[in-house]
Amino acid sequence: MSDKKKSSKKSPPSPGETLDNKTYLKTLRHLHEELVRMQEWVVKSGAKVCILFEGRDGAGKGGTIKAITERVNPRVFRVITTPAPTEREKSQMYFQRYLSHLPAAGEVVIFDRSWYNRAGVERVMGFCTEEQVQEFLVGVQLIERAMVHSGIILLKYWLEVSPEEQTRRLEARITDERKIWKLSPMDLESYHRWFDYSRARDEMFEKTDTNFAPWFVAHSDDKKRARLNIISHLLGKVPYEDVPRDKVELPRRQKADGYQEPDYPFKLVPTQY
């Protein structure tokens, strides 16, 4: 583990401090540098990393994933958001539509919601039977044990948002033209069923928080702190090391050798700003 990696973990401020935007961006930059180092190690070592995010609507899953991935290679870090299952997928074994997305050597796969849909939204909204839920809660342990035994580093995060903060965020989606697309009838119904989701979450933790694939909970009312804490935590869970880098220097540009810019009537984008 490099000295830079150690120092980056000391950067996030203590819980009592006010986290101003300058401090947040500075700390996030350090963590992004470590994510790049982790990425280089994953590619070099052939490691397989699978990270999944669960939580209520408005908990901050998308923003956290964006914070993780905005400075890394999308060919290494793949984000999976599975749509509603097709009729064909409904006829398959439940886990089948997720298994094809699991990481191969040299990949980090991030699930924005995952197979745990069955223990959460599908259960609460009545999209599956209670028997199917119980079968899932037993079967998921076998699947995740097999994943870990195959060499996958599996990290499961639950973002915990308070009822008051969820209300504030969902109301903001209603009034902000940039966010209105995030609000669906399903979001409104799930908001209504807060305690049904709480009961489903509690049983999910009880049945699937195992020693080989534990759940990690991040309080996400403060989005900035949640992002920094999660990134710092996942860096500590992946045993990456510095990969030696070749010194990079820009080569000299070739000589023009008579080339001249053409007098072509380009259709320019208007300068409005």
N, C-alpha and C positions, 0 to 999 in steps of 0.2 A: 504494500500500500504506500503510495507516494506521500511526501510531506504536504503537497498541495491538496491531496484528497483529505488528509487529516485537518488541514486548516480550513477547508471549505465547510466542514461540519461545525466549526465554531462560529461561523458567520451569522446564522439566524439569531435575531435578538431574543432576549428572554421574554416570557409571556407578559410580564408587567410593563414592558416598554411600548411606546407608541411606534407603530411601524409606518413611517412616512414612505412616500413613493420612491424617493431617492435611495433609501436604505433597501427597500424591496428590490429595486432594479439592480442595485449593486450586488446584493446577495444572489439574486437569480442569475446574474452573469457568471458568478463563481460556480454555481451549481450547473449551469449549462456547459461550462468548460469541463467539469467532471463527467457530465453525461457524454461528451464527445470522447473523453478518455475511456469511459466504459464501453462506448460503441466500438472503438478501435480494438479493445480487448475481446469483445464478443466476436467480432469478425475474425481476429487472429486466432483465437482459441477454439472457435467453433461452438461457443456456448449457445444455449437455447434459453431465452427468457420469455416468460408469459406473465403479463400483468393485467389484472382485470379490475374494473371499477364498477361498483354498485352503489346505490343510494336513491333517495327519493328524487322526484322531479325538482329541479332547482337547487340541488345540493352542491353543484359545482363540478360535476364530472367532466364536462366538456372543456371548461376553462383549465382544469388541472391537466388534462391530456394535452391541450394546446401548449401549456407552459413546458411540459416535458419534451414535446416533439418539435418545437419551433426552430431549434438550432441543430438538429441532428439530421442524418440522412434518411429520407423516407423509404429508401430501398432496404434499410436495415430495420428501422422502426416502422412497423406496419400497424395501422389503426383499423380495427374491425368494428363495424356497426352493422349488425345483422337486421335486416328488415323483417316484417311479419313473414312467417313461413308460408311457402307455396303449398298448393294441394299435394304435390309430390313429396315435399319435405314433411308434411303432416303425417304421411304414411310411413316415414322412415323411423328407425330408432331415434329417440329424442336427441341424443348427443351427436348424432351423425353430422348434422349441419354445422356443428362447431369444430369437430375434430380436424376437418380439412384445413382449418385456419391456424392450427397450432404451429409453433415455430420449428423451422429446420435449423441446422447448424448455422451460426452466424447471424441469427435473427432475434429481434425483440418484437413481440406481438402484444399489442395493447387492445383489450376488449372494452369498448364503451357499452356497458351492459354485456351480459354473457349468458352462459347456460343457467345462471341463477335467475333468469326470467321466470323459470318454472316455480321457483320458491317465492317469487315476489309478485310481479304484475299479473302473470297468468293465473296464479292462485287467487289473488284478490279480485280480479275482474271476472273470474269464472270461466277462463279459457281452457281449463283442464279440470279433471276430477280430483277429489281429495285422495283417491287411491293412486293416481298418477303422481301427485305431489309426494306422497310417502315413499313411493318407489324411487322417485328422484333423490330424495334425501338420503336413502340408503345407497343407491347406485353411484351418486356423485363421489362418495368416498372411494369407491373402487376405481373410478375413472381418474381421479386426482392422484391416487396412490400410484397408478400405472404411469401417469405423466411424470411424477417426480422420480420414479424408478428408472424412467427412460432418460433421465438427465436434465429435464426441464426445471429451471428455477421458476417456481410458481409463487406469485405474490398477489394476494387478494385484499383489496381495499374497499372499505365501506365509508362513504362520506356522510357524516351525521349532521343534519341541519335542524335547527329548532323550528317549531311551528311558526313563530313570529317572523323569523328570517325567510322561511319559505313563502309566507304570505307576501312579504315585501317584494321578493324577487318575482313571484308570479304576477303580482299587480304591475310591476315594472314592465313585464312583457306585454301587458295589455295596452299600456300608454306609450310605449317606445316603438316607433315604426321600424326600428332596426331589429327588434326582438320579437315582434308579433308572430313571426313564423314559427317560433319555438313553442308556442302555446297551442295545444291540440285538445279536442274534446276528451281524449284519454287523460291528459294532464289534469283537467278540471275534475274528472271523476275520481282520479287517484287522490287529488287534494281533499275531496270530500271524505275519502275513506282513510283518513290518517291513522286511526287506531287499528283498522284491519291490517294496514301495512306494518304497524308496530308489532302486532301479534305474529305476522308472517316473518318479519325480521328476527324476532326473538327465537322462534323455533329454528329458523335457518342457522343462526349462530349456534344454538344448542346442538344441532345435529351435524354441522359441517365445519365447525371450528376444531380442526384436528391438529395433532402435533406435527404432522408432515405437510399440512396445508392450512395454516392458521389464518384467521381473519385479523386484519389490522384496521382499527377505526380511527378516522381523523375528523375532529370537529371542524366544520367548514363554514360556520357563520362568518368568520373572517377569511375571505377567499385567499388573500395574499399569504397569510400565515399558513393556511392549509396547503397551498401549493409548495411553499418552501419546505414545510415539514415532511410532506410526502416525498418530494424529490430527494431530500437528504436521507430519508429513511430507506428508500429503494436503493440508493447508492451504497448504503451500508449493508444491504442484503445481497448484493451481487459482488462476489469476491474478485473484482477486477484488479488488474495491475497495469502499470504504465507500459505501453508498447513503444519501443524505440522508434523515433521518427527520423527519416532522412532529412537533411538540411535542404530547404527549398529556396531556390533563387530564380527570379524571372530571367529567361533567356533574352538575348538581344533581339530586337525586332529586325526582320530582314530589311534590306534597302529597298527603296521604292522602285528602282530599276526602270524609271520612266513612267510609272503609273501616275495617273491624274484622276481626281474625283470627277465623275461624269456630270455634265450639265443636264441633269434629268429632272423633269417636272414632278418631283415627289408630291404626293398628296399628304400634306402635313396635318397633323392633329392641331386644331386651333388652340392657341395659347389663351386660356380663359382665366387661369389662376396664377 
